[in-house]
Amino acid sequence: MIGFFDSGLGGLSVLVPVRRLLPTADLVYLADRTNAPYGDRTLAEVRGLSEAATRLLLERGCRQIVIPCNTASAAALGWLRSRHPGVPIVGMEPAVKPATAVSRSGIIGVLATTATFQGELFSSVVDRFATDCTVLPQACPGLADAVERGAITDRATESLVRRYVEPLLERGADTLVLACTHYPFLSQAIRKVVGPRVAIVDPSASVARQVERVARTGGWSEGSAGLTFLVRGDTVGVAALVAGLTGLAVDPVGLP
């Protein structure tokens, strides 16, 4: 089994392409909605929540862990790998490297949570791959919450997108990196603001391919195509939200 965890529903933007690549795999997804959003918490808090989520998934029989959450990856990816050396763990990093390949102006905007920019991972990625570019970090409070409410096409959400994106365009950004797994669900709203000439880099598909590579390298075998959907917090309305965002049918299981 492959286990996924996020503070809410954003990680589904990675789970969906994983399901396409590994259609018979048994997947377990944990939405830690009680402690959402992770992006507003300290890195130490997110590290503790990530450890608890990882342990729960391992106890449920998962043999591979995916962290489809940039905030949790920034806070805890390296730490979790050191704590669980026998467990393959795939995380997220801001897709700055592919953005440098498509940017014409060399000015790249990165949309993420506040906590993602506080971790060492972001500065490391910029130092490794973007020394010849100007990288503009833009924290986006409220966008993940809009996705959690299913408000992806609301005027208020579009206004929030405009508030965060337009200053980057004014500074010359011709490429935007979606460095939060919630934000791919807002691609339509973002495209409406930026127009057709700005590249939008979403790493979800490439992360899914890495999950597939790790699974097959580790001796992955056919499963029953199961999807267990665990929720810390209120499960009311979750199935409808998941269906609206992804088309997946889930039967949420509430956890204390």
C-alpha positions in Angstrom: 0.0 0.0 0.0 1.0 3.6 -0.7 0.1 6.2 1.9 -0.4 9.9 1.3 -0.9 12.7 3.9 -1.8 16.4 3.7 -3.5 18.9 5.9 -6.5 18.6 3.7 -7.5 17.9 0.1 -4.6 19.5 -1.8 -2.6 16.3 -2.0 -5.3 14.8 -4.2 -3.6 16.7 -7.1 -0.8 14.2 -6.7 -2.9 11.1 -5.8 -5.0 11.4 -9.0 -2.1 11.1 -11.4 -0.6 8.3 -9.2 -3.8 6.4 -9.6 -3.6 6.7 -13.4 0.0 5.4 -13.4 -0.7 2.6 -10.8 -4.3 1.8 -11.5 -4.4 -1.3 -9.3 -2.4 0.0 -6.4 -4.0 0.1 -2.9 -3.8 3.7 -1.7 -4.5 5.3 1.7 -5.0 9.0 1.9 -5.0 11.0 5.2 -6.5 14.4 5.3 -5.5 16.0 8.6 -8.2 18.7 8.5 -8.2 19.1 12.3 -4.8 20.7 12.1 -5.3 22.6 8.7 -3.8 24.7 7.3 -0.2 23.5 7.8 1.0 26.6 6.0 0.1 28.9 8.9 1.9 26.7 11.5 5.5 26.7 12.6 7.9 24.3 11.0 8.3 22.5 14.4 4.5 22.0 14.6 4.3 20.7 11.1 7.2 18.3 11.7 5.3 16.8 14.7 2.1 16.5 12.7 4.0 14.9 9.8 5.6 12.3 12.1 2.2 11.4 13.6 0.7 11.1 10.1 3.6 8.9 8.9 3.3 6.6 11.9 -0.4 6.2 11.4 0.0 5.3 7.7 2.8 2.8 8.5 0.6 1.2 11.2 -2.1 0.8 8.6 0.3 -1.3 6.5 1.6 1.3 4.0 5.1 0.5 2.7 5.7 3.7 0.8 4.9 7.2 2.0 4.1 10.2 -0.2 4.0 13.7 1.2 1.9 15.6 -1.4 2.3 18.8 0.6 5.0 21.4 0.1 4.7 22.7 3.6 5.1 19.3 5.2 8.0 18.5 2.8 9.8 21.7 3.7 9.4 21.1 7.4 9.9 17.3 7.7 11.0 15.4 4.5 14.6 15.0 5.5 13.8 14.5 9.1 11.2 11.8 8.3 13.7 10.0 6.1 16.2 9.9 8.9 13.6 8.7 11.3 12.3 5.9 9.0 15.4 4.9 7.0 13.8 1.7 5.7 10.7 3.4 4.3 10.7 5.1 0.8 9.4 8.6 1.2 8.6 10.8 -1.7 8.0 14.5 -1.1 7.5 17.8 -2.9 10.0 20.6 -3.7 9.1 23.9 -5.4 9.4 23.2 -9.2 12.0 26.0 -9.7 14.3 23.9 -11.9 11.7 23.2 -14.6 10.6 26.8 -14.4 14.0 28.0 -15.3 13.9 25.9 -18.5 10.7 27.6 -19.7 11.1 31.2 -18.5 12.1 33.7 -21.2 12.6 36.7 -18.9 14.4 34.8 -16.2 11.9 36.1 -13.6 10.0 33.4 -11.9 7.1 33.8 -9.4 6.6 31.1 -6.8 3.2 30.7 -5.2 3.3 28.9 -1.8 2.4 29.0 1.8 4.3 31.1 4.3 5.8 28.0 6.0 7.1 26.6 2.7 9.3 29.7 2.3 10.6 29.4 5.9 12.1 25.9 5.3 15.6 25.2 4.1 14.3 23.3 1.1 13.1 26.4 -0.8 16.4 28.3 -0.4 18.3 25.1 -1.3 16.3 24.7 -4.5 16.9 28.3 -5.5 20.6 28.1 -4.8 21.0 24.8 -6.8 18.9 25.7 -9.8 18.2 29.4 -10.2 21.3 31.4 -9.6 20.9 33.0 -13.0 17.2 33.9 -12.5 15.2 36.2 -10.3 12.9 34.2 -8.1 10.0 36.1 -6.5 8.4 34.2 -3.5 4.7 35.0 -2.9 3.0 33.7 0.1 -0.7 33.1 -0.6 -2.8 33.0 2.7 -6.3 31.9 2.0 -5.9 30.1 -1.3 -5.7 26.6 0.3 -8.7 27.4 2.4 -10.7 28.3 -0.7 -9.9 24.9 -2.2 -10.9 23.2 1.1 -14.3 24.9 0.8 -14.6 23.9 -2.9 -14.7 27.6 -3.7 -12.4 27.3 -6.7 -14.4 29.5 -9.1 -15.8 32.1 -6.7 -15.3 35.8 -7.3 -13.7 36.1 -3.9 -11.2 33.4 -4.8 -10.4 35.1 -8.1 -9.9 38.4 -6.3 -7.5 36.7 -3.9 -5.6 35.1 -6.8 -5.4 38.5 -8.5 -4.0 40.1 -5.4 -1.1 37.6 -5.2 -0.4 37.2 -8.9 -0.6 40.7 -10.4 2.4 42.1 -8.4 4.5 39.3 -9.8 3.5 40.1 -13.3 4.2 43.8 -12.7 7.8 42.8 -11.8 8.2 40.9 -15.0 7.5 37.3 -14.1 6.6 35.2 -17.1 6.5 31.9 -15.3 4.6 30.9 -12.1 5.4 27.9 -10.0 2.6 26.3 -8.1 4.4 25.3 -4.9 1.4 24.2 -2.9 -0.6 21.1 -3.9 -3.9 22.9 -3.4 -3.1 25.4 -6.1 -3.4 23.1 -9.2 -7.1 23.1 -8.4 -7.0 26.9 -8.9 -5.3 26.7 -12.3 -8.4 28.0 -14.1 -8.6 31.1 -11.9 -4.8 31.7 -12.2 -4.9 31.4 -16.0 -7.8 33.9 -16.1 -5.6 36.4 -14.3 -2.2 35.8 -16.1 -3.5 35.2 -19.7 -2.0 32.8 -22.2 1.6 34.0 -22.3 2.6 33.2 -18.8 3.8 29.6 -18.1 2.3 27.8 -15.1 4.5 25.0 -13.7 2.6 22.3 -11.8 4.9 19.5 -10.5 2.1 17.1 -9.7 2.6 14.8 -12.7 6.4 14.6 -12.3 6.0 13.8 -8.6 3.5 11.1 -9.5 6.0 9.6 -11.9 8.6 9.5 -9.1 6.1 7.7 -6.9 5.6 5.1 -9.6 9.4 4.7 -10.1 10.0 4.2 -6.4 7.1 1.8 -6.1 8.3 -0.4 -9.0 11.9 -0.3 -7.9 10.8 -1.5 -4.5 9.0 -4.5 -5.9 5.5 -3.2 -6.1 2.9 -5.8 -6.9 -0.7 -5.6 -8.2 -3.2 -4.6 -5.6 -7.0 -4.4 -5.5 -7.2 -0.7 -6.6 -8.5 0.2 -3.2 -8.7 3.8 -1.9 -9.0 4.3 1.8 -9.8 7.9 2.7 -9.0 8.9 6.3 -10.1 12.3 7.8 -9.0 13.8 11.0 -11.9 16.2 11.7 -15.4 16.6 10.4 -16.2 14.3 7.5 -19.5 16.1 6.6 -19.4 17.2 3.0 -15.9 15.7 2.4 -17.1 13.1 -0.2 -18.9 15.8 -2.2 -15.8 18.1 -2.1 -13.5 15.3 -3.3 -15.9 14.4 -6.1 -16.1 18.0 -7.2 -12.4 18.5 -7.2 -11.3 15.2 -8.7 -14.3 13.1 -9.7 -13.2 10.4 -7.3 -15.8 8.6 -5.2 -14.7 8.2 -1.6 -16.2 7.0 1.6 -14.4 9.1 4.3 -13.5 7.4 7.5 -13.3 9.8 10.5 -10.4 9.6 12.9 -10.2 11.1 16.4 
